[in-house]
Structure formats: C-alpha cells, structure tokens
C-alpha cells in the first residue's frame, strides 16, 4: 500500500487559478474523503492524483515517489468512476479481468484474481452476465472489482454512488467501507454528500473555492467546526444560525438576540459587545415550558422516528428535532432550550469559530 502527499498543489486553466497551495498527507491505509460543493476543486484534485489532469504547481508524491510527470498506468493507483465505465459487450468476468489481460497475465492468474474479487463483492453468480443485465449496485461492484484485481496501492473513488437510489447508496456505503477494511488499501473518495463522508471516512477534508478549509475526523469536524461554512455544510438537518451579540451578565456572558438569551460557557473568548453568530444543531434543541429561545411553530414534519419542528424565531426558521410525542399545532408558541456547552459561536465579521 502507499501514502499520498500533496505539497502546495496548484491548478490553473490559462490565466484562471482554481487551486493554490493545497497541502495534505494521506497515510498508508487511511480512508480519506474529499468533501465539498460542486466547483470546490475536489474532483480536480482527484484527477490530478490519477494523472488525468496536469499539475500546474507543487508536487504530488505516492509512496514517497514524485509522480507529477508519471503516466497514470505507472502510478500504482486504481480508479472507480461515477458512471461505472464498463464495457457493454463484455461479460462481468471479462470486465473485471480486462486490465490483467492487457498486462499479459496468464489465464490461470486472471481466473484466480477475478474469482477472488467476485467472491468478496458477491458477484460470483453474475460473472457470465453482461452489464445491461445487472442492477446499478451490481454494476458499481463490478467497477470496484476491476480496481481490486489490479492490487494497487491507492484506490480513487469519484462520486461512485451518485447515480444510485437512496436505499442502495446506504447499502453501497457499507460495502465500500467493508471492502476498505478487508484490503487495507489507501483510499481517496470524492463526494458532495456529507452523509457519505461522515459514515465512511477516517478523515474528512472539506474544501471550498479550491482550498482546504478544515480537515479532521468526522467527530472533530462535527463537534468543533472552525467556521460557519463548515458548520453549515456538516450535519443533517443543517445547523441553525441566529445573529446577535455578546452581553455581560452576572459576572459571566450571554448571547442576546430578539427572542433569544443563552448563557455562554465559561472560558469562551467572546467579549461583551461582539457581534456574533450563534449556531445550534437541531438535535440539541429541546421543547420546554419556558426556555431561552421563543417563537411560533411554522410547520411540524414527521419523519417516522422523530419530528422536525420549524419554529419562527424573530423571522428566522429554526429547526428542532424532537421525539414524536411532541404534538404541536402550527401557530402555537414554542419555547426551546439548549445546553450552553452545545452551542457554537462564530464571529459575525470573519465567520470563524470563537474558541
């Protein structure tokens, strides 16, 4: 297996610079997700890793070897594409073993490796079928099998689940992570879906505008987002935000906004008079008889296991995820509470986290 290291990577198309000084190290055997919205640079970075895009500046190393000018076939990588890229006239067996055939491997070796991959991916009954005779999930597993038989040091996944329905995506998330655990391969996975990132990654690398804005474990990024952008992107439903300011009270500090008055945890760096954005995860809000956040119910969405309450707090839609037992009618007054240690504070000017 192999580590991957990006050293001040830059990418330009003509005079347009879309990426600058991206530095990141992916350890041997690590599962890293490049996450972000469309246009953030995640796929471009993956394609540069694969050798499908040139690197304008900086250095890319795989297993300690500089590969900026190395042909894709010589980089010790295997890539799984979004659209599967299977040969429609070849059966599953031949699709999986095609790269080995091109490499002039013996028929016995090809058979052994294809059957090994098919057994891991539950494809053995389908080896003599054509891609058109398979479901979307089965086709994706064929693409994964084709990558597996190459025994590459680095696996690259380019949004491989975006063409699947929700139930199949959940199943394939499990299969890809289990495959990673079995093979121990270094994996770089690109997605815009934060659920995929949170459930699969050892480390998430969140990108915006061609740069890395935060990296860390899923728990680290969820619990301590370093900016409003990160806080808004990670978590479902999205974090609630309220604009206000810090005020001194009783030897401590509170966050104040219309309809809101919440104590700030001791030791927080926010200072009285500072314009601040308060962030609260919907799951951290509780309905109470009298709480520091007050508003009126707009809508109650029942999701099955719980209810999403949309509460108008001074004109801002604030979502609380509560048990199904909470039965409220639209227009009813609602009081919400949150534990002070569960709030997130961001500077209103920079939108960076206040420690």
Number of C-alpha atoms within 10 A of each C-alpha: 19 23 20 23 21 20 16 15 21 22 23 14 9 6 6 8 12 16 24 18 16 19 16 16 13 18 16 18 19 21 22 25 27 27 28 27 16 12 13 21 22 28 20 20 24 20 17 19 26 25 20 13 15 17 20 16 17 16 19 23 18 22 17 11 15 14 19 22 12 12 11 17 10 10 22 17 23 23 22 23 17 16 16 19 13 20 14 12 11 15 18 30 23 20 22 30 26 19 16 20 14 8 9 10 12 11 11 8 13 21 14 14 20 25 20 16 22 25 13 15 17 12 21 16 9 17 18 13 13 19 23 12 13 14 11 18 17 18 21 25 24 29 23 25 27 28 22 24 22 18 16 17 21 27 24 22 22 21 19 23 24 14 15 15 11 11 8 14 17 15 11 19 18 15 15 17 15 14 16 18 13 10 12 16 22 24 30 22 26 25 22 19 16 20 14 20 26 20 13 21 21 17 22 24 23 26 21 19 16 21 20 22 16 16 20 17 16 20 13 14 21 17 16 14 23 22 19 22 14 22 24 17 20 23 18 12 15 16 23 20 21 21 18 19 20 24 19 14 11 6 5 13 20 21 26 20 19 14 14 21 18 20 20 22 16 10 9 11 12 23 15 15 12 15 19 25 25 24 20 23 25 22 16 16 22 16 19 14 9 11 17 15 22 22 23 21 22 18 18 19 12 14 10 8 8 14 20 20 26 21 27 20 22 15 10 14 19 26 27 24 22 20 15 14 8 11 10 13 11 14 13 11 15 21 21 19 19 21 14 14 10 13 18 25 26 24 19 17 10 10 15 17 21 16 12
